[in-house]
C-alpha cells in the first residue's frame, strides 16, 4: 500500500477536505497557497491516464466539486488543476486557489502553516463541499 492509499484509509493522518467511496481530497502538506489540495483515487493507480474513461470522468467530477468548495472557502480568481508529480506513484490532482499564475508555480517557496491553520483550511473546504451536495 502506498502513502496516499494509507492516507485515504486513515492509517496516516491528513487534513481531509472531501471524500466519497472512490476518491479522497486532503490538503497538501507543502502548500503553494492556503487551500492547496490533493485529490486522489482510493484505488491505487500510478498514472492518471491509466484510468478507464468512466473512472476518469468520475474523478474529474469529484475534483470539480472539490474545486468549487475551495473557491468558496478561499475566494480566488480561479482554482488551478495540475496533474504533476513523480514522487508518489499514485495518481493525484493538485487543486490550487490562485489570484495569479504565480500561485501555481511549483518552484516557489512553500508555505509553512501551523497544524491549526491547516485544520482550519481543511474544515472550511470540507464544510463548503458538504453544503454543495
HELIX and SHEET records of a PDB file:
HELIX    1   1 UNK A    3  UNK A    8  1                                   6    
HELIX    2   2 UNK A   48  UNK A   50  5                                   3    
HELIX    3   3 UNK A   53  UNK A   73  1                                  21    
HELIX    4   4 UNK A  101  UNK A  104  5                                   4    
HELIX    5   5 UNK A  115  UNK A  131  1                                  17    
SHEET    1   A 5 UNK A  16  UNK A  19  0                                        
SHEET    2   A 5 UNK A  23  UNK A  27 -1                                        
SHEET    3   A 5 UNK A  37  UNK A  41 -1                                        
SHEET    4   A 5 UNK A  92  UNK A  98 -1                                        
SHEET    5   A 5 UNK A  78  UNK A  83 -1                                        
END                                                                             
